[in-house]
Amino acid sequence: MTREELIERLARLHGIGEGYHDYRGRWERFGADRLAAILRAMGVAVDDLAALRASLASAEAQRAGRLAPALVAATGARIALELDVTAAQFGGVLRWSLVREDHERQEGALSTADCAELWRGEIGGRWITRRRFELPADLPPGHHELTLGIGAGEAQRVALIVAPPACHEPPVLAAGARLWGVAAQLYALRSRGDWGIGDFGDLATLIAGLAPRGAAFVGVNPLHALASADPEQASPYGASDRRFLNVLYVAVPRIAEFATSAAAQARVADPQFQARLATLRAAPLVDYPGVAAAKLEILAILHREFRAQCALGGPRAEAYAAFVAGGGAALERHARFEALDRHFGRRSGTANGWMNWPPEYHDPAGEAVERFAAEHPDEVDFFAYLQWLAAAQLADAQALARSLGMPIGIYGDYAVGASAAGSEVWSSRALYRLGAEIGAPPDPLALKGQGWGIPPADPLEMQREALAGFVRAIRANLRLYGALRIDHVMSLHRLWWVPAGGSPADGAYVHYPLSALMSALALESERAGCLVIGEDLGVVPDEIRDAMRRYGLYHYKVMIFEKDGGRFRGPDDYPRRALATVTTHDLPTIRAYWESRDIELREALHLYPTDESRAQVRAEREADRAALLGALAGAGVSESAPATVAAPYAPGLAAAMHRFLARSGAALVAVQLEDLAGVVEPANVPGTHREYPNWRRKLPLPIEDLLERDDVADALRAIDQARR
């Protein structure tokens, strides 16, 4: 085979696609050099013909005669496996052992000749008969492990995921209800007593204010743990660890220890500390380092008092012990990461991340890490304590929502990946490929493509570990919420890999085990009683559309994207199994959209690759404004909208757009809190990092005041009436 043929064969074995249809529908084939760059990022040797041949031989040998590491089956179905039996193995004894999730064991043996034959012939010069082996009993839903081998040959272990046919759907939605809620950036919430950032206490206040108005849910940005030693890394989509929570969202005055701690209360009451809080509160942008310094200072005092109280026992000590036991090795590693990151950050005086630590600490199971944990038990325990506080306060907010009659409660968000420098990647080094980042090819939102600075998981490694990492992370999130949005749901099928140092436009798609991931998601969703919404914006392959339908994921419909032939789709054109919203955190607010402020901002940030592309976007926006007014009029909700495209923005436009969606067939409608407040600045500008203050912009006034505004109250009332 030629170099190109070897590379293409290797790429297929590693799940790299042949090409893709871009956002204009044009087919683009991946060349050999692009495929080779992705293979290098996967750690595959491809730099000369000898290396290519050796890599191909190794990849093919690993697959020969092997079962998939993870198999899936629907609840109630018989489980069958296809085995390649050689001439030497034919008639041999097939021994199997099954360990169910509840630890019950079943085992048995039979002749390979007694298994039904599916095919026979030669593979690689060897005679093969393909046989069907069926387990003798149906399995309950869960994660089970099968071990089987023929004669004295090597036994293979296979993870069996037995799942319900679809993700959980709340009974109220299954019965046809049309619900609505408000989506908020939690960090952006202001309240009269905030500490410079929205927190779980403010979330509870928002829930209490919205539930009596008929809201069924409150949506939030990803609440994943960020690196507390480097609070400037504030993107909720650049998590340190998706299995844990951002501790800056802890509401300090709501902690039980705060009520009994004279030291903490005295420190907070100090005039200098109060001045710090006042400065943090008044700032238009979240000062993450300032917030972290203030909160962690008081939290450290509370932790010392808590440890002293734990020595005496009591319900809180027992609850904490149960939390730590339940968190297991994952919580221990995360707490160690946080303690190590702070330790080395203080020594160097700069931001860290595990790649900047001494090499002996790069292995989370290594001797150096074990020694550090033994020598610094209080520092490690501090970060476990913070996770306990965060989990308890978020659970309290969800319990409040349910007690006030919200059928969904908190609607969470699950990021597509985790930071290369963070806890999740450090804890699972074998799973991630640091020679690449995930992103997106060029599209109308980012014409140069996007690189998100997040390392991809290797699909072959995911399968070798039987999806264990995915299951742990998605389970940890589903149990927190009543609904969960899967950011970039296409990642369950394919991800755009960008080799390190390369342009996003030169990336390629790498494919993942879609059916296995969807089955695992359905199982965990049903167990948690959590609805799943797939963020399916952009170029969505047919495989994902089909899988979302089969596995019961709701679609994510953004009104300003819902167009057909230049016209906006009407309310009746929205599918029922969907969440609909006017705009999102990555898009302009309604006011900015109408005034083209987002186009002006992107021009200033030099995000348009050519003058022609910029002119095209401006022309499209002019046409969209006219089409929008026509759509609102056609739906009979235009009485408060501008009369012409030249008219200035007024709150009535947002109210009309929200009533438009409220009349739609979508089962769920989300209203952005920023649009109720008339905010102009976006939360995030895709394709930027330090050029724009992403994930920092606050709301203009406290939520207590915002919810009492007449225009906001009227808008929420109109939405509720339209939904009912």
N, C-alpha and C positions, 0 to 999 in steps of 0.2 A: 504494500500500500504506500501511496505517496504521503508526504508530511500532512497535506491537507486532509487526506482520507483518514489518517491516524487520529488527527486532532478531532475531526468530526465524530468518529466512532467513540473516542474517549469522552467527548462532550455529551453524547447521548447517554452513555453509561452513568454520567454524573448529573444527569437531569437538566442539562443546559439545552434550551430550545434552539430550533433552526433559524427562527426569525420571529417577526411580529407584525401586526397591522397597527400603524400609528394612528393618532387621533383623527387624521384625515382619511383613514381607511386604506392607506397605501401599504403594501407589503414591503418590509425591509428584511433582507436576509443577513444573518450574522456571518461575517467573514472569518477565515481561519485565525487571523491575528487577534481578532476580538475574542474568539472562543479560547484561544491559548491564554490570553490575559486572565480570563475568568478561571481557567483551570489552575493557573499559577496561584491565584488567590485562594484556591481550595487546597493548596499544598501538593498539587500533582506536578511531577517532573515532566516538562515538555520542551526543553530547550535544545534538544538535538534528536536525531532519529533513534539512536539507541535508547535514550531516556523515554521517548514516546512509546517505543515497542515494549519496553519493560513495564511502563505504567499501564499500557493496554492489557498486557498479559496478566498483570496482577489484578486489575479490575475484573477481568473476565473470570479468573480463577476464583475470586471471592464470591462470584455469583453462581458458579457452576454447581448445580444440584442443591442449592441452598433455598430454604423457605424464607419468605419475607419475615423480618424480625417482629412485625406487628400485623395481625390480621383482625378484621372487623366482621361482625355479624349482627343482624337485627335481633331484637328480643323475640324469643319464640321460634327462631329458625334453627334448623339443624346446622351444625358446624362441620364443614367438609374442607379437607386440604388435598392439594394435588402434589404427589410425590414422584420424583424421577428415580426409578429403580433400575440399577444396572443389572447386567446378566449375572454377575456374581452375587448380587443381593436378592435376585428373584427366588422366591420360595423361602427366604429367610424370615426370621421372627421380627415383627415390628412391635417394639415395646413402647408404651406410652404412659405418661403420668400427668395428671391434671391437678393443679392446686388452685382452688377457687379463691375468690377474694376473701371469703369468710374462713379461709385456711382449711376447709374440708378437702380431702384428697381422694381422687379416684385414679385407678390405674388398670391396665390390662395389656394383653398381648394377642397377636394374630399373625397369620402368615401373610406376606406381601402378595402371594398368589390369590388370596381371598379378597383383596381389594379390587374394586371394579376397574377395568382397564379403560383408559380414555384415548390412548394413542401409543403407537410404537414406531421406532425408527432410529436413525443415527444422529447423535449430537456430538460434534467434535471428534468424530471417529469412533465413538463408543455407542454400542447398542443400548437403547433406553426404552423402557416401558413406563408410560406415565399412568399412575394409579390414583384412585380416589379413596381417601381414608375419611370416614365419618366418625365423629365422636358419638358414643352411644346414648347420650342424654342431652336434652336441652339445658342451656346454662342461663342463670338469672343475669340481669344487667350487672355489669361491673368489669373490673380488670382482673383477668385470670391468667395463669401461666401454664403452658403446655410444654412438656419435654418428651421428645420421641427420638428413637434411634432404631437402626436395623442391624440385627446381629451384634457383632462386636465393634461396629463402626461408631464414629463420633455421634453423640446425641446432640440434637439441636433444641434450643429453647425458643419458644414463640410466645409473644404476648397476645392474648385474645381480648379484644375489647368488644363486649356485648352491650349494645346500646339500643335505646328506644329509637323508633324510626325518625323522630324529629325533635327539635329543641322545645323547651317548655313554652307554652302560650297561656297566659293568665286566663282563668275561666271567664272573666268579664269581657275580655277581647274575643275569646272564642264564641261568646254569646252575641257578638255584634256591636259592642259598645264603641263609641267614637270619643276618645279621650284627648286631653290636651295638657300641656305643662309648660314650664319656663326653663330655659337653659341658661346657665350662668357660668362665668369663669370664677371659680371660688376665690382665688387670690385677689380678684378685682373688687370683691364686695367691700363696701364701707359700712361701718355701723358707728353709733355714737361713742362706743367705748373700744373700738378696735385697736390692735397693736401694730398697725401699719400694713396689715394683710388680712384678707378674709379668712375665716377659720371655721371649725366645725360648730362653734357657737353661733356664728352668723348664718351658717347653713340651716341650723335649727330655727333661727328667727325667720328666715325666708320661707321655710316650710310652714311655720305657724301662720305667716301672713298670707300664703297662697292657698292652703288647704280649704279654708272657709269660702274662698271665691270659686271653688270647683276644680282647681288644678289636680290632676292625677299623679303628677310627678314633678320633680325638680332635677334637671340635668346638670351635670358638673363635668369639668375638664378631667383628664386623667389625674388621679390622686396618688400616683405611684411615688415611692421613695426616691428622692433626689439626694445627691451627695451633700450631706450637711456641712462637711468641711470646705465645700466650695459652693456657697449659696448663689454665686453669680450664674452658675449653670442652671438656669431657671426653667428651661423648656419642659413642660409636663410630658412631652413626647420624646424626651431624651432621658428616660428614667435611669436611675442607678440600679433599681431592682423593682420589677413589676409585681413581685409577690408581696411587697410591703408598702407602707404608706409614708407620705411626706409629713414629717413630724412638725414642720412649721405651721401646719393646719391645726395643731392642738390649741384649744382655747384654755390658756393658763388659768384664768379665774374659775373655770368649771372643774378643775381637778380637786378631788377630795382633800388631798394633802394641803392645798393652798388655804383651805378654810381653817386648818389647825396649825399652820406654820407661822409663828410669830416672826421668824427671820425673813421669810419670803414676803410677808405682808409689809414688814418694815422697809425692806429694800424697794418694793414697788411704790410705796408711799413717799419715798425720798424725793425731794423736789427735783434733784438732778435726773433721776430716773423718769419722773413724770414729764420732765422737759424733753427727754429723749422720745418718749412715747408720743408726745404732742407733735414733735417734728416728723416722726414716722407716719402719724395719722394724717397730717396735713399735706404730705407730699403727693403730687398727682400720679407718680409712678411708685410701684413697690420697690423699696430699698431693701433688697433681699439680705445683703450682709448686715445691715442695721437691724432688721427684724430678727435674723438668726442670733445675733449677739445678745439682743434683749431677751428673747425667749429662752435660749439655752442657758443663760445666766440664772434665771429663776428656776428653770427646770432642774438644773443641777442641785440647787438648794432643796427642792422638793424630793429629788431622788435620795439625797442623804437622809432626809427625815423619814422617807418611806422605808429605807433599809433598816433604820433603827426601829420602826414600828413592826417590820416583818419579824424581827427577833422575838417579838411578843406574841406572834401568831395573829389569828383573827381572819375574818372573811376576805378582806382585801389581799392579805398575804396568800391565802388559799387560792383566790382567783388568779393572782399573778403566777403562782406556781403552776396552775393548770394551763395558763396561756403559754408559758415557756415550754412545758412538756408537749403541748399540742403543736407548737412551732417547730420542735425538733431540731435536726441538724441545720435546716435552712435558716431558721431564725438565729441560731448560734453563729453561723457563718456571716450572716448579714451584720449582726452586732459586732462581731470581730472586725469585719471590714470597716465599719464606721469608726471603731476605736482606733484601728491602725491608720486610717486615712487622716484622722484628726492628729494622731501622734506624729506622723511624718510631716503633715502640713505645718504643725507648730515648729518642728525642728528646722524645716527649710524656709519657712516664712512665705511660701507660695502655695498656689493650688496644687493638688496632687492627683489622686487616682492611682490605682495599683501599679500601673506601668512605670510610675516614677518612684516607687518604693525600691529598697534594696532587693536584688534578685531573689534572695532566699525567702522573701515573703510573697513571691508570686504564686506559690503553690498553697492553696487554702488548707490542704491536709498535711502540709510540711511541718517539720520539727520547729522551725522558727516561729510559725504562727501559733503552734501549740504552746510554745514557751511564752510568747507574748500574752496569750490568754491566761496562762497560769500566773503570770507576774502582774497582770492588770485586770483582775476580776471585776473591780468596781466600775472601771471604764467600759468594759464590755457589757456589764449588766445595765449600765445607764441607757445604752441604746436599745436594749431589749425592753426596758421600762418605758421608753418613749413609744415604741411600737404598741405596747399594751395600752397606753393612754390613747393613742390615735385610733386604734381599732375599737376601743370602748366608746369613744365619743362619736365615731361614725355610726356604730351600731345603735347608739342612743338616738341619733338623728333619724335613722331609718325606722326605728321603733316609734318615734314620735309621728312620723309621716303616716305609718299604718294606723296608729291610734286615732289620728285625725281623719281617717277615712280615705286616704290616698291609696288607690288600688295597686299602684306601682311603687310609689315612694321615690327613692333616689335612683336616677338613671345615670349609670357610670360610663366610663370610657376606658378602653383597653388599648394602649399604644402598640404600634406594630413591632417595636423592638426596644432594646436597652443600650445605654451608652457603653462604648468600648472600655471606658475607664472605670466603670461602676461595679457594684457588688454582684449583680446577676452574672455578668460575663466572667468576673474573677472566680465566682463560685462554680462555674460550669465551663472551664476553659476549653475542653475538648469539643464542645458543641458549636462554638463560634469561630468564624474565619475573619481574622483581623486584617487581612490583606485586601479587604473590599468593604464598601459601604452600600447600604440599600438606598434606593431613591425612586425616581420616576423618569421616564423618557420625556422629551419635550411634549408639552400640551398647551392648550390655551391659557392655563393658569400660570405656567412657568415655561416660556418658550425656549429657554436654554436647557430645560430639564432640571431635575432636582437631585442633590445628594444630601442625605439626611444625617450623615456622620454616625450612623448606627451600623454595627457589624452584622452581617447575616448569619443565621444558623445554617449549618451544613445539612442538607436534606438526608444525606446518607447517614450521618451521625445521629440525626433525629430518629431515623428508623432503627439504627443499631441499639439505641437506648429505649426503643419501644415507646417513643413519644413522651417519656417520663417528664422531661423539662417543660414541654408544652402543657401537659396535664396539670402539673403543680402550679404553674403560673395562672392558667385560665381558671382553675378551681379556686385559687385564692381570691380572684376578683369576682367571680359569679356569686360567691357566698355573701358578698357585701351589699348587693344591690337587688332592686326589683327588675331592672332592665340593664343590659350592658351593650354598648356600641363597640363593635370590633373595628378599630381603625384599619383602613386599607384591607378590607376582607379578602381582596385578591391574593394576599400573602398566604392564604391557606392553599392556594393553587400554584402561584408563581410570584417571584420577587425580582425586581430589577436590580442586578448586581453591578456596581461601578468599581472597577479596580482602583486601589489606592493611588491617588495622584492623577487619575484620569478624569476626563470630562463626563458628566452624566449622559451626554448624548452618545457616548461610546460604550455604554453598558450593554447588558444582555439579560434576558429572562432565564431564571433557574427555577425548575419545577419542584413541587413538594407533594407529599402523599395526600391528596385532597380527600379521598373517601375516608381514610383513617383519621385525619384531623377533624373532619366534620362529625364522624361518629363519636370521637372522644368529646367533642364540644357538645353534642346532643346529650350524651350521658351526663356530663357535669351540669349542663343547663337544667335538665329535668331534676336532678338530685337537689340542686340549689333552689329550684322554683324561680328561675330567672329567665326572662325574655331576652332573646339575642337579636340585635340589629346589626346588619352588616353594612359598613360604609363602602358602598359600591359606586363611587364617583370615578370619572375618568374613563379610560379604556377598560371595559369590563369584558373578559372573554366569555364565550358561551358556556364553558364548563362551570364557571362560577354562578352564572344565572341559573343554570339547571340545578346545581347543588344547593343554592339558597332555597329554591322552590322545594326540592326533595326533603331537605333537612329543616324546613320551617323557620329560616332566618327572615326577619323583616328587612325590607329595602330601606334605603336612606335617600329621600328625594328632596332636592334643594330647588326651590321655586325658580330662582333666577337661572338655573341650568335647564329647567324643564321646558324645552322649546322643540317645536317640530316645524320645519320649513319657515322659520322666522317668526312664528307665532307661539305665544305661551300656551301650554296645555291648559285646558279648562279644569275646574274642580272635579268634574266627573271622570277625567282621564287618569287620575291618580289611582294606583292599585290599592286595594284594601290593606294588604299585609305590608304596611310601610309606615315609617315615620317621616313626616313632611315638615320642612322648615323653610323660611324665606332665604336665609343665608347662614353662614357658619363662621367659626373662629378664624378660618383661613381666607375669608372673603370680606369684601367691604360691608360695613353696616348699611342699612337701608338708606340712611341719609347720604352717606358717602357714595353709594351706588347712584342715587339720583343726581347728585352734584358732580359726579365723575372725579371725586377727590382721590379715589384709589388709583385712577389712571395718572393723575398728576403726581401722586406719591411714587408710583413705579417709574415714571419718567425721571423724577429727581434722583431715584436710586439706581438709574441706568439699568433697568431690568428688561428693557425691550432690546432684542438683538439688532434690529434695524429700524430705520425711520418708517419703512413701509409697514412693518408689523405694528408699530405704534399707531400709525394713521388708520390701519385696519381696525384696531381695537376701538379707537374713538368713533369711527363710523358705525361699528356694530352697536356701540352703546347708544348712539343717537337713535338708531332703528329700534333698539330694545325698549327705550323709554316710550316711544310711540306704541309699540306692541303691548307694553305693560298697561298703558292707559286703556287700550282697546280690550284687553283681557279683563280688567277690572270692570269696565262698563258692561261687557258681555255677561259677567257673573252677577251683575246687579249690585255691586258694592262700591261704586265709584263716587258716591255723593260727597265723600270727604277728601277724595283724591284731587291732585292738581288738575285744572281744566285743560292745560296744554303742556307740551314738553318744555316750553320755555318758562313755565311757572316755577317759583322757588319752592324749595322743600318746606313741607309743613307736617306736623305730627299726623294729620289725617291720612297721609300716604301710607305710613306704617300701619295705621289702623285698618285701612282698606285692604292692604296686602294680607294682613293677619285674618281678616274676615273671609277673604278669598280662600285661604288655606283651610280655615275652620269649616268651610262648606264642602271641602273635598272629601273624596271617598277614603282617604287614608285613615287608618284606625287611630293613628297618633299624630298630633301636631305639636311642634315645639316652637315657642316664641323666645327669641333672644332677649335677655334682660337689657342688653345695650340698646336694642332698637326701641324698647319701651322708654328708655331714658333719653333717646335722641342723640346718642354718642356718634361722633364722626370718625375718630381714630380707630383703626382695626386692632384686634388683639395680637395679630401675627401677620407678617408679610412673608409668604413662602419665598425661598430663595435668598433670604437675608439672614445675617447673624448679628453682627454688631452695628450694621448700618441703620438698624431701626430697633427701638426698645421693645422687642417682642416679649409677650407674656408679662408685661409690667403695668400696662395702662389700667388705672382704676376707674370705677364708676364715678360720676360727678358728684353724687350725694349719697348719704346713708340710706340703706335699704328701708329703714323705718319711715323715712321721709318720702322715698320714691314710691312706695306702695300706697301712700296716702294722697298722692297727686291725683287730681280729678281726671286728667286725661288718661293716666295709667289705669285707674279704677274703671273708667268707662271702656277702655280697650279690653281689659280682662273680662268685664261683664259681657261685652259683645261676643267675644270668642267663646265663652262658656255657653251662651244662648245658642250660638250657631252650631256648636258641637252637640248640644242636646236635641 
